[in-house]
Structures are given as C-alpha cells and as structure tokens.
Amino acid sequence: MAKPADQPHGRYAREAVALLGSLIRKARIERKETAAELAERAGVSRGLVQRVERGDPGCAIGAVFEMAALVEIRLFDLDRQGLAANNQAIAQTLRLLPTAARPPRKAVKDDF
C-alpha cells in the first residue's frame, strides 16, 4: 500500500516529534557539533538531520533514534540494560498473545 503524500498526524504526535527534534538540536549544539558532523556519524544526510531537528514527522524513526543515541539523549528513561530487559519481557508477553487481532464477529440474526 502506498504511503499518502500528506499523512495527518495528531497534535500529541506532532508536539512529541517537535520536542524530540529540539532535544536533539540542543544536545548537538551543546556538544559543539555541526549538523553535517552528526549526519556523518549517523550515516544520513545533513538535510535529514535538519528535518529531524525541525520536528518533521515524516522522518524515519530509526534515523531519529540513532541521532538521539549519538547525542546521548536517553529514550524511555532507561539505560541499555534496562532497554534490553524491557524488550525481553515484552517479547515473552507477546509470545503468549495471539499473533493477530481480529474484530469481533457480528452475531447472526436468525430469528425470522
């Protein structure tokens, strides 16, 4: 399925993306690092770094998280061991859940 050109994003999502972009920019500047230097370290273009810092919600989440990690922004308020432990716990829970969610079946009205 093709991605819509202008995908709508809710207010909370837009504000969260803008906050993360601002935090990345602030941390990069405090480290006295240019956007080009961060782009090189992250393996992305300088334009993508600028889009992330402006809060563009269309950026790839992996690239955003990589930039955040490179400027030492802690996500989810956990360190590496905490993230790994949480990932393992969630993986165990997911193994117990059904693999897909289906809408409930409508009851058949067979009373004529």
Secondary structure, 3 states (H helix, E strand, C coil): CCCCCCCCCCHHHHHHHHHHHHHHHHHHHHCCCCHHHHHHHHCCCHHHHHHHHHCCCCCCHHHHHHHHHHCCCCCCCCCHHHHHHHHHHHHHHHHHCCCCCCCCCCCCCCCC
